[in-house]
Amino acid sequence: MESIVNRLFREGTRRGFAGSQPWMIVAIMAGTVRVIRRLANPKAEVVWRQAMRPGDRFEVSVHDPTGATKSSRRSRRKTARAAKQG
Protein backbone atom coordinates (compact mmCIF):
# COMPACT_ATOMS: atom_id res chain seq x y z
CA MET A 1 0.00 0.00 0.00
CA GLU A 2 2.83 2.37 0.86
CA SER A 3 4.46 1.96 -2.55
CA ILE A 4 1.17 2.82 -4.29
CA VAL A 5 0.82 6.04 -2.30
CA ASN A 6 4.45 6.95 -2.98
CA ARG A 7 4.05 6.30 -6.69
CA LEU A 8 0.84 8.35 -6.87
CA PHE A 9 2.57 11.20 -5.05
CA ARG A 10 5.59 11.09 -7.35
CA GLU A 11 3.55 10.88 -10.56
CA GLY A 12 1.08 13.48 -9.33
CA THR A 13 3.77 16.02 -8.54
CA ARG A 14 5.60 15.39 -11.81
CA ARG A 15 2.51 15.64 -13.99
CA GLY A 16 0.83 18.25 -11.79
CA PHE A 17 3.71 20.70 -12.02
CA ALA A 18 3.71 20.06 -15.77
CA GLY A 19 0.24 21.60 -15.85
CA SER A 20 -2.32 18.86 -15.17
CA GLN A 21 -4.76 19.94 -12.46
CA PRO A 22 -6.24 16.43 -11.86
CA TRP A 23 -2.74 15.02 -11.25
CA MET A 24 -1.97 17.90 -8.87
CA ILE A 25 -5.08 16.94 -6.88
CA VAL A 26 -3.87 13.32 -6.81
CA ALA A 27 -0.48 14.52 -5.53
CA ILE A 28 -2.10 16.60 -2.79
CA MET A 29 -4.29 13.69 -1.67
CA ALA A 30 -1.38 11.21 -1.70
CA GLY A 31 0.81 13.70 0.18
CA THR A 32 -1.91 14.11 2.79
CA VAL A 33 -2.09 10.34 3.25
CA ARG A 34 1.69 10.19 3.70
CA VAL A 35 1.67 12.95 6.33
CA ILE A 36 -1.21 11.37 8.27
CA ARG A 37 0.55 7.99 8.28
CA ARG A 38 3.77 9.57 9.48
CA LEU A 39 1.98 11.35 12.32
CA ALA A 40 -0.03 8.26 13.29
CA ASN A 41 2.96 5.89 13.50
CA PRO A 42 5.42 6.90 16.22
CA LYS A 43 9.12 6.34 15.67
CA ALA A 44 10.63 3.13 16.98
CA GLU A 45 12.23 3.36 20.40
CA VAL A 46 15.95 2.61 20.69
CA VAL A 47 16.28 -0.05 23.37
CA TRP A 48 20.02 -0.64 23.33
CA ARG A 49 23.00 0.93 21.58
CA GLN A 50 26.65 -0.04 21.67
CA ALA A 51 29.63 0.50 19.38
CA MET A 52 30.74 -2.58 17.43
CA ARG A 53 34.37 -3.56 17.04
CA PRO A 54 35.85 -5.97 14.50
CA GLY A 55 35.12 -9.54 15.59
CA ASP A 56 32.12 -8.63 17.77
CA ARG A 57 28.88 -10.55 17.31
CA PHE A 58 25.34 -9.69 18.25
CA GLU A 59 21.98 -11.39 18.20
CA VAL A 60 18.69 -9.65 17.46
CA SER A 61 15.52 -11.06 18.96
CA VAL A 62 12.02 -9.66 18.86
CA HIS A 63 9.54 -10.27 21.65
CA ASP A 64 5.86 -9.50 21.51
CA PRO A 65 5.20 -6.88 24.21
CA THR A 66 1.74 -8.31 24.91
CA GLY A 67 3.17 -11.74 25.65
CA ALA A 68 0.97 -13.41 23.05
CA THR A 69 2.72 -15.83 20.76
CA LYS A 70 1.81 -16.07 17.12
CA SER A 71 1.87 -19.56 15.77
CA SER A 72 2.75 -20.37 12.22
CA ARG A 73 0.21 -21.60 9.72
CA ARG A 74 1.93 -24.97 9.68
CA SER A 75 1.67 -25.41 13.44
CA ARG A 76 -2.01 -24.34 13.45
CA ARG A 77 -2.81 -26.94 10.76
CA LYS A 78 -0.86 -29.59 12.66
CA THR A 79 -2.80 -28.81 15.84
CA ALA A 80 -6.12 -28.91 13.98
CA ARG A 81 -5.27 -32.29 12.43
CA ALA A 82 -4.30 -33.72 15.80
CA ALA A 83 -7.58 -32.46 17.31
CA LYS A 84 -9.60 -34.12 14.53
CA GLN A 85 -7.87 -37.48 14.94
CA GLY A 86 -8.52 -37.83 18.57
All heavy atoms as an XYZ file, in Angstrom:
680
protein
N       0.825     -1.190      0.000
C       0.000      0.000      0.000
C       0.871      1.255      0.000
O       0.556      2.215     -0.664
C      -0.919     -0.048      1.222
C      -1.864      1.107      1.304
S      -3.100      0.970      0.044
C      -4.166      2.270      0.503
N       1.949      1.204      0.764
C       2.832      2.369      0.859
C       3.453      2.709     -0.494
O       3.554      3.879     -0.850
C       3.929      2.115      1.893
C       4.784      3.313      2.184
C       4.027      4.411      2.912
O       3.089      4.090      3.641
O       4.387      5.591      2.735
N       3.838      1.691     -1.260
C       4.462      1.962     -2.554
C       3.472      2.590     -3.527
O       3.855      3.411     -4.364
C       5.051      0.686     -3.134
O       4.029     -0.261     -3.360
N       2.192      2.233     -3.416
C       1.175      2.818     -4.295
C       1.021      4.304     -3.982
O       0.972      5.141     -4.885
C      -0.179      2.084     -4.135
C      -0.056      0.653     -4.635
C      -1.281      2.818     -4.880
C      -1.255     -0.202     -4.310
N       0.960      4.639     -2.704
C       0.824      6.042     -2.299
C       2.044      6.835     -2.739
O       1.922      7.954     -3.256
C       0.602      6.149     -0.771
C       0.617      7.603     -0.317
C      -0.698      5.489     -0.377
N       3.224      6.265     -2.562
C       4.453      6.948     -2.984
C       4.477      7.171     -4.487
O       4.870      8.234     -4.961
C       5.686      6.157     -2.557
C       5.925      6.241     -1.067
O       5.441      7.155     -0.410
N       6.645      5.289     -0.536
N       4.056      6.168     -5.232
C       4.053      6.301     -6.689
C       3.046      7.353     -7.145
O       3.320      8.149     -8.042
C       3.764      4.961     -7.341
C       3.856      5.036     -8.837
C       3.715      3.701     -9.473
N       3.925      3.865    -10.894
C       4.583      3.036    -11.636
N       5.101      1.962    -11.104
N       4.731      3.249    -12.915
N       1.845      7.340     -6.534
C       0.843      8.349     -6.875
C       1.352      9.748     -6.547
O       1.131     10.698     -7.314
C      -0.471      8.078     -6.142
C      -1.306      6.927     -6.665
C      -2.495      6.677     -5.746
C      -1.783      7.191     -8.072
N       2.022      9.897     -5.424
C       2.573     11.197     -5.051
C       3.627     11.654     -6.062
O       3.615     12.804     -6.522
C       3.167     11.138     -3.646
C       3.747     12.439     -3.187
C       2.933     13.485     -2.821
C       5.122     12.613     -3.131
C       3.464     14.691     -2.404
C       5.657     13.806     -2.719
C       4.827     14.857     -2.351
N       4.519     10.753     -6.409
C       5.593     11.088     -7.353
C       5.038     11.451     -8.731
O       5.393     12.481     -9.313
C       6.564      9.905     -7.442
C       7.816     10.197     -8.225
C       8.827      9.069     -8.141
N       8.252      7.779     -8.481
C       8.136      6.751     -7.656
N       8.556      6.850     -6.417
N       7.614      5.613     -8.048
N       4.140     10.609     -9.249
C       3.550     10.876    -10.563
C       2.692     12.130    -10.531
O       2.682     12.920    -11.473
C       2.703      9.693    -11.025
C       3.512      8.528    -11.543
C       4.269      8.867    -12.810
O       3.673      9.450    -13.749
O       5.470      8.566    -12.869
N       1.944     12.304     -9.446
C       1.085     13.477     -9.329
C       1.869     14.770     -9.312
O       1.477     15.749     -9.958
N       2.962     14.797     -8.568
C       3.766     16.021     -8.543
C       4.432     16.267     -9.886
O       4.453     17.402    -10.368
C       4.844     15.967     -7.434
O       5.608     14.788     -7.579
C       4.216     16.018     -6.074
N       4.934     15.215    -10.511
C       5.600     15.390    -11.812
C       4.626     15.910    -12.860
O       4.878     16.918    -13.526
C       6.206     14.061    -12.266
C       7.037     14.167    -13.530
C       7.704     12.850    -13.867
N       6.753     11.820    -14.232
C       6.238     11.667    -15.458
N       6.564     12.496    -16.419
N       5.389     10.693    -15.705
N       3.475     15.236    -12.973
C       2.506     15.640    -13.993
C       1.733     16.887    -13.570
O       1.306     17.678    -14.418
C       1.542     14.496    -14.273
C       2.225     13.320    -14.931
C       1.248     12.220    -15.230
N       1.921     11.041    -15.750
C       1.295     10.037    -16.316
N      -0.027     10.054    -16.432
N       1.968      9.002    -16.761
N       1.552     17.076    -12.274
C       0.832     18.252    -11.785
C       1.603     19.527    -12.030
O       1.033     20.537    -12.459
N       2.900     19.505    -11.758
C       3.706     20.695    -12.021
C       3.902     20.924    -13.513
O       4.261     22.021    -13.931
C       5.060     20.608    -11.308
C       4.959     20.884     -9.832
C       5.396     19.959     -8.908
C       4.428     22.082     -9.378
C       5.299     20.211     -7.553
C       4.325     22.348     -8.020
C       4.759     21.413     -7.099
N       3.644     19.894    -14.314
C       3.707     20.060    -15.766
C       2.442     20.722    -16.297
O       2.373     21.062    -17.473
C       3.923     18.716    -16.441
N       1.415     20.872    -15.434
C       0.236     21.602    -15.854
C      -1.082     20.865    -15.740
O      -2.123     21.416    -16.062
N      -1.087     19.630    -15.277
C      -2.317     18.857    -15.172
C      -2.932     19.056    -13.783
O      -2.390     18.604    -12.777
C      -2.040     17.373    -15.414
O      -3.203     16.617    -15.173
N      -4.102     19.687    -13.737
C      -4.759     19.936    -12.459
C      -5.247     18.652    -11.793
O      -5.085     18.501    -10.575
C      -5.915     20.913    -12.644
C      -6.533     21.320    -11.328
C      -7.625     22.350    -11.496
O      -7.978     22.703    -12.605
N      -8.137     22.834    -10.382
N      -5.828     17.675    -12.532
C      -6.240     16.435    -11.861
C      -5.066     15.693    -11.204
O      -5.208     15.153    -10.105
C      -6.851     15.605    -12.987
C      -7.302     16.595    -13.998
C      -6.312     17.717    -13.916
N      -3.903     15.688    -11.841
C      -2.744     15.022    -11.252
C      -2.229     15.789    -10.040
O      -1.723     15.189     -9.086
C      -1.638     14.836    -12.280
C      -1.845     13.616    -13.105
C      -2.259     13.557    -14.394
C      -1.672     12.258    -12.681
N      -2.358     12.253    -14.796
C      -2.007     11.436    -13.771
C      -1.275     11.656    -11.497
C      -1.939     10.053    -13.706
C      -1.206     10.280    -11.427
C      -1.542      9.487    -12.518
N      -2.381     17.115    -10.037
C      -1.975     17.895     -8.870
C      -2.877     17.561     -7.687
O      -2.411     17.445     -6.551
C      -2.039     19.396     -9.173
C      -1.542     20.257     -8.031
S       0.155     19.899     -7.501
C       1.089     20.696     -8.769
N      -4.157     17.344     -7.944
C      -5.083     16.940     -6.884
C      -4.700     15.567     -6.344
O      -4.726     15.337     -5.126
C      -6.536     16.963     -7.410
C      -6.958     18.411     -7.698
C      -7.494     16.323     -6.412
C      -8.256     18.544     -8.456
N      -4.320     14.644     -7.238
C      -3.865     13.319     -6.806
C      -2.628     13.448     -5.928
O      -2.510     12.787     -4.891
C      -3.582     12.410     -8.035
C      -2.849     11.151     -7.621
C      -4.875     12.072     -8.755
N      -1.705     14.326     -6.318
C      -0.479     14.520     -5.532
C      -0.799     15.079     -4.149
O      -0.228     14.637     -3.144
C       0.465     15.463     -6.271
N      -1.729     16.011     -4.074
C      -2.098     16.600     -2.786
C      -2.739     15.548     -1.892
O      -2.427     15.450     -0.699
C      -3.025     17.809     -2.998
C      -2.240     18.947     -3.635
C      -3.658     18.254     -1.687
C      -3.089     20.088     -4.129
N      -3.621     14.734     -2.464
C      -4.288     13.689     -1.672
C      -3.277     12.641     -1.197
O      -3.302     12.226     -0.037
C      -5.401     13.041     -2.492
C      -6.573     13.980     -2.697
S      -7.860     13.450     -3.822
C      -8.017     11.735     -3.548
N      -2.381     12.205     -2.078
C      -1.376     11.208     -1.699
C      -0.412     11.789     -0.664
O      -0.005     11.100      0.282
C      -0.610     10.733     -2.926
N      -0.055     13.053     -0.801
C       0.810     13.700      0.179
C       0.147     13.798      1.538
O       0.787     13.607      2.568
N      -1.158     14.058      1.541
C      -1.907     14.113      2.793
C      -1.913     12.755      3.480
O      -1.727     12.658      4.695
C      -3.345     14.585      2.535
O      -3.308     15.857      1.878
C      -4.127     14.693      3.823
N      -2.112     11.688      2.698
C      -2.092     10.336      3.249
C      -0.727     10.039      3.864
O      -0.636      9.483      4.965
C      -2.456      9.294      2.174
C      -2.184      7.879      2.654
C      -3.907      9.433      1.757
N       0.339     10.433      3.181
C       1.687     10.192      3.699
C       1.924     10.923      5.015
O       2.489     10.361      5.958
C       2.727     10.629      2.670
C       2.811      9.702      1.481
C       3.704     10.233      0.403
N       5.053     10.480      0.894
C       6.076     10.785      0.125
N       5.929     10.871     -1.177
N       7.254     10.997      0.635
N       1.475     12.175      5.103
C       1.669     12.952      6.332
C       0.871     12.348      7.483
O       1.377     12.210      8.601
C       1.282     14.434      6.099
C       1.209     15.197      7.411
C       2.269     15.095      5.158
N      -0.380     11.967      7.219
C      -1.214     11.373      8.267
C      -0.596     10.072      8.768
O      -0.552      9.817      9.978
C      -2.655     11.141      7.760
C      -3.348     12.493      7.582
C      -3.438     10.248      8.704
C      -4.681     12.422      6.905
N      -0.099      9.242      7.866
C       0.552      7.986      8.280
C       1.780      8.263      9.129
O       2.039      7.580     10.120
C       0.959      7.173      7.060
C      -0.169      6.419      6.454
C       0.370      5.504      5.398
N      -0.709      4.806      4.756
C      -0.594      4.094      3.657
N       0.580      4.002      3.079
N      -1.607      3.485      3.135
N       2.552      9.255      8.737
C       3.768      9.574      9.480
C       3.446     10.072     10.885
O       4.136      9.755     11.854
C       4.569     10.622      8.714
C       6.023     10.637      9.085
C       6.849     11.459      8.134
N       6.981     10.777      6.860
C       7.096     11.394      5.691
N       7.087     12.703      5.630
N       7.228     10.710      4.578
N       2.376     10.844     11.000
C       1.978     11.347     12.317
C       1.353     10.258     13.177
O       1.493     10.269     14.400
C       0.993     12.508     12.157
C       1.551     13.792     11.558
C       0.430     14.787     11.324
C       2.627     14.383     12.443
N       0.662      9.316     12.545
C      -0.035      8.263     13.292
C       0.919      7.186     13.805
O       0.641      6.558     14.823
C      -1.104      7.627     12.415
N       2.019      6.941     13.111
C       2.957      5.890     13.502
C       4.168      6.508     14.196
O       5.000      7.143     13.552
C       3.431      5.098     12.275
C       2.298      4.347     11.628
O       1.374      3.920     12.297
N       2.366      4.203     10.320
N       4.279      6.332     15.502
C       5.423      6.903     16.216
C       6.727      6.208     15.808
O       6.725      5.066     15.344
C       5.098      6.639     17.680
C       4.173      5.478     17.662
C       3.408      5.556     16.375
N       7.822      6.922     15.989
C       9.124      6.343     15.668
C       9.459      5.212     16.635
O       9.029      5.216     17.785
C      10.213      7.404     15.737
C      10.105      8.422     14.631
C      11.302      9.320     14.622
C      11.216     10.260     13.434
N      12.396     11.078     13.296
N      10.232      4.269     16.154
C      10.635      3.134     16.983
C      11.563      3.610     18.099
O      12.382      4.511     17.921
C      11.343      2.090     16.139
N      11.421      2.998     19.252
C      12.225      3.355     20.404
C      13.543      2.576     20.382
O      13.551      1.373     20.156
C      11.447      3.003     21.677
C      12.200      3.269     22.937
C      11.455      2.751     24.155
O      10.285      2.376     24.030
O      12.075      2.721     25.223
N      14.654      3.271     20.608
C      15.950      2.615     20.685
C      16.062      1.992     22.067
O      15.985      2.672     23.088
C      17.103      3.612     20.454
C      18.444      2.929     20.642
C      16.995      4.222     19.073
N      16.227      0.665     22.105
C      16.278     -0.048     23.368
C      17.709     -0.181     23.860
O      17.991     -0.067     25.044
C      15.626     -1.445     23.217
C      15.702     -2.219     24.512
C      14.193     -1.300     22.769
N      18.630     -0.399     22.931
C      20.016     -0.642     23.331
C      20.934     -0.163     22.218
O      20.632     -0.346     21.033
C      20.197     -2.133     23.567
C      21.576     -2.547     23.948
C      22.216     -2.333     25.128
C      22.495     -3.267     23.135
N      23.458     -2.884     25.101
C      23.659     -3.462     23.881
C      22.440     -3.758     21.841
C      24.772     -4.122     23.378
C      23.538     -4.420     21.342
C      24.685     -4.600     22.109
N      22.052      0.445     22.582
C      22.996      0.929     21.585
C      24.404      0.727     22.124
O      24.687      1.027     23.281
C      22.749      2.406     21.318
C      23.682      2.973     20.270
C      23.411      4.428     20.055
N      22.088      4.584     19.480
C      21.484      5.734     19.313
N      22.064      6.839     19.694
N      20.303      5.796     18.773
N      25.270      0.169     21.275
C      26.651     -0.038     21.672
C      27.507     -0.041     20.406
O      27.076     -0.516     19.361
C      26.810     -1.370     22.399
C      28.218     -1.647     22.847
C      28.328     -2.952     23.622
O      27.324     -3.543     24.005
N      29.539     -3.403     23.844
N      28.715      0.482     20.520
C      29.628      0.504     19.382
C      30.131     -0.912     19.102
O      30.391     -1.688     20.020
C      30.803      1.428     19.670
N      30.244     -1.262     17.833
C      30.743     -2.583     17.431
C      32.214     -2.454     17.053
O      32.638     -1.460     16.470
C      29.951     -3.105     16.226
C      28.478     -3.297     16.496
S      28.136     -4.633     17.613
C      28.626     -6.026     16.651
N      32.966     -3.493     17.420
C      34.374     -3.562     17.040
C      34.566     -4.768     16.144
O      33.738     -5.696     16.155
C      35.231     -3.682     18.295
C      35.217     -2.415     19.137
C      35.991     -2.647     20.387
N      35.256     -3.676     21.161
C      35.002     -3.619     22.443
N      35.437     -2.613     23.137
N      34.340     -4.554     23.060
N      35.615     -4.808     15.355
C      35.849     -5.966     14.504
C      35.889     -7.254     15.329
O      36.521     -7.312     16.384
C      37.210     -5.682     13.869
C      37.349     -4.200     13.912
C      36.634     -3.772     15.154
N      35.156     -8.260     14.898
C      35.117     -9.541     15.586
C      33.952     -9.674     16.558
O      33.686    -10.767     17.053
N      33.277     -8.568     16.864
C      32.123     -8.629     17.769
C      30.938     -9.274     17.054
O      30.788     -9.177     15.847
C      31.707     -7.227     18.225
C      32.645     -6.647     19.261
O      33.514     -7.399     19.757
O      32.505     -5.456     19.564
N      30.109     -9.948     17.832
C      28.879    -10.548     17.305
C      27.711    -10.039     18.123
O      27.860     -9.683     19.280
C      28.911    -12.060     17.427
C      29.924    -12.734     16.561
C      29.662    -14.203     16.611
N      30.923    -14.906     16.786
C      31.028    -16.189     16.927
N      29.962    -16.938     16.954
N      32.195    -16.762     17.054
N      26.538    -10.044     17.500
C      25.345     -9.694     18.246
C      24.165    -10.499     17.722
O      24.176    -10.990     16.606
C      25.055     -8.192     18.201
C      24.721     -7.681     16.836
C      23.398     -7.543     16.442
C      25.714     -7.305     15.954
C      23.086     -7.061     15.190
C      25.414     -6.826     14.700
C      24.095     -6.701     14.321
N      23.179    -10.631     18.563
C      21.979    -11.388     18.203
C      20.776    -10.470     18.377
O      20.647     -9.778     19.386
C      21.832    -12.597     19.121
C      20.619    -13.434     18.825
C      20.535    -14.635     19.744
O      21.587    -15.129     20.183
O      19.411    -15.056     20.023
N      19.894    -10.471     17.394
C      18.689     -9.654     17.456
C      17.514    -10.583     17.689
O      17.327    -11.554     16.970
C      18.478     -8.872     16.142
C      17.168     -8.094     16.189
C      19.656     -7.967     15.868
N      16.720    -10.283     18.717
C      15.516    -11.062     18.963
C      14.361    -10.103     19.197
O      14.534     -9.038     19.781
C      15.699    -11.994     20.150
O      15.985    -11.248     21.300
N      13.203    -10.495     18.739
C      12.023     -9.656     18.863
C      11.021    -10.386     19.745
O      10.724    -11.555     19.525
C      11.406     -9.374     17.477
C      10.166     -8.524     17.609
C      12.422     -8.719     16.569
N      10.523     -9.694     20.742
C       9.544    -10.266     21.655
C       8.263     -9.464     21.565
O       8.285     -8.239     21.520
C      10.065    -10.238     23.097
C      11.325    -11.018     23.281
N      11.337    -12.382     23.378
C      12.611    -10.625     23.350
C      12.582    -12.792     23.516
N      13.383    -11.746     23.502
N       7.156    -10.151     21.548
C       5.857     -9.501     21.512
C       5.600     -8.859     22.871
O       5.608     -9.540     23.889
C       4.771    -10.534     21.185
C       3.411     -9.910     20.980
O       3.338     -8.666     20.866
O       2.425    -10.658     20.924
N       5.373     -7.537     22.910
C       5.199     -6.883     24.207
C       3.942     -7.329     24.952
O       3.870     -7.209     26.163
C       5.118     -5.400     23.852
C       4.773     -5.355     22.423
C       5.315     -6.622     21.816
N       2.955     -7.869     24.235
C       1.736     -8.309     24.910
C       1.908     -9.684     25.514
O       1.068    -10.123     26.294
C       0.553     -8.344     23.927
O       0.834     -9.281     22.887
C       0.300     -6.978     23.341
N       2.942    -10.399     25.132
C       3.174    -11.742     25.654
C       2.481    -12.816     24.848
O       2.665    -14.003     25.096
N       1.663    -12.420     23.881
C       0.973    -13.407     23.048
C       1.946    -13.950     22.009
O       2.763    -13.218     21.471
C      -0.211    -12.763     22.352
N       1.855    -15.238     21.763
C       2.716    -15.833     20.757
C       1.904    -16.105     19.512
O       0.771    -16.565     19.577
C       3.339    -17.151     21.257
O       2.284    -18.041     21.597
C       4.216    -16.906     22.467
N       2.476    -15.801     18.385
C       1.811    -16.069     17.121
C       2.327    -17.393     16.594
O       3.523    -17.592     16.452
C       2.098    -14.954     16.113
C       1.488    -13.636     16.505
C       1.747    -12.608     15.445
C       1.120    -11.295     15.830
N       1.357    -10.270     14.831
N       1.438    -18.282     16.297
C       1.868    -19.565     15.771
C       1.871    -19.500     14.248
O       1.137    -18.729     13.637
C       0.927    -20.673     16.250
O      -0.396    -20.397     15.856
N       2.680    -20.342     13.668
C       2.753    -20.367     12.220
C       1.551    -21.120     11.655
O       0.853    -21.853     12.355
C       4.049    -21.059     11.771
O       3.999    -22.425     12.132
N       1.320    -20.921     10.389
C       0.207    -21.603      9.723
C       0.395    -23.112      9.799
O      -0.555    -23.862     10.021
C       0.138    -21.131      8.276
C      -1.012    -21.705      7.514
C      -1.050    -21.124      6.123
N      -2.141    -21.702      5.371
C      -2.346    -21.496      4.095
N      -1.552    -20.690      3.438
N      -3.345    -22.058      3.475
N       1.632    -23.538      9.638
C       1.931    -24.969      9.680
C       1.580    -25.576     11.040
O       0.971    -26.633     11.129
C       3.408    -25.182      9.372
C       3.837    -26.606      9.376
C       5.296    -26.721      9.066
N       5.699    -28.113      9.061
C       6.937    -28.509      8.947
N       7.899    -27.631      8.801
N       7.233    -29.787      8.954
N       1.952    -24.861     12.115
C       1.666    -25.407     13.445
C       0.167    -25.379     13.748
O      -0.342    -26.266     14.429
C       2.437    -24.645     14.513
O       2.004    -23.311     14.590
N      -0.558    -24.376     13.246
C      -2.009    -24.342     13.446
C      -2.690    -25.501     12.726
O      -3.590    -26.140     13.272
C      -2.586    -23.014     12.955
C      -2.250    -21.840     13.855
C      -3.050    -20.611     13.497
N      -2.955    -20.211     12.113
C      -2.115    -19.300     11.634
N      -1.285    -18.690     12.455
N      -2.088    -18.985     10.368
N      -2.244    -25.807     11.494
C      -2.813    -26.942     10.759
C      -2.495    -28.246     11.457
O      -3.346    -29.138     11.561
C      -2.283    -26.972      9.330
C      -2.930    -25.950      8.428
C      -2.515    -26.131      7.021
N      -1.054    -25.995      6.947
C      -0.345    -25.893      5.854
N      -0.932    -25.948      4.686
N       0.946    -25.759      5.869
N      -1.274    -28.367     11.968
C      -0.858    -29.585     12.662
C      -1.718    -29.802     13.916
O      -2.156    -30.908     14.190
C       0.611    -29.455     13.026
C       1.298    -30.720     13.389
C       2.769    -30.445     13.590
C       3.555    -31.704     13.784
N       4.965    -31.441     13.983
N      -1.962    -28.731     14.643
C      -2.796    -28.814     15.838
C      -4.235    -29.178     15.484
O      -4.853    -30.001     16.164
C      -2.772    -27.459     16.591
O      -1.423    -27.118     16.848
C      -3.547    -27.539     17.885
N      -4.747    -28.616     14.406
C      -6.120    -28.909     13.980
C      -6.254    -30.363     13.554
O      -7.246    -31.037     13.875
C      -6.533    -27.988     12.838
N      -5.250    -30.860     12.843
C      -5.271    -32.293     12.428
C      -5.238    -33.225     13.637
O      -5.942    -34.220     13.685
C      -4.099    -32.595     11.514
C      -4.507    -32.679     10.046
C      -3.334    -33.031      9.215
N      -2.591    -31.766      9.142
C      -1.437    -31.573      8.564
N      -0.824    -32.557      7.988
N      -0.867    -30.421      8.520
N      -4.412    -32.876     14.613
C      -4.300    -33.716     15.802
C      -5.626    -33.688     16.580
O      -6.031    -34.713     17.137
C      -3.167    -33.209     16.686
N      -6.311    -32.562     16.603
C      -7.582    -32.455     17.311
C      -8.667    -33.295     16.609
O      -9.502    -33.898     17.259
C      -8.020    -31.008     17.403
N      -8.633    -33.342     15.284
C      -9.601    -34.121     14.528
C      -9.422    -35.615     14.747
O     -10.373    -36.373     14.835
C      -9.496    -33.832     13.030
C     -10.175    -32.568     12.587
C     -10.064    -32.437     11.088
C     -10.676    -31.149     10.585
N     -10.527    -31.009      9.139
N      -8.169    -36.043     14.828
C      -7.867    -37.479     14.943
C      -8.179    -38.021     16.329
O      -8.372    -39.221     16.496
C      -6.400    -37.733     14.597
C      -6.123    -37.558     13.121
C      -4.657    -37.790     12.803
O      -3.847    -37.974     13.687
N      -4.324    -37.748     11.521
N      -8.204    -37.227     17.281
C      -8.515    -37.832     18.570
C      -8.278    -36.962     19.674
O      -8.445    -36.780     20.699
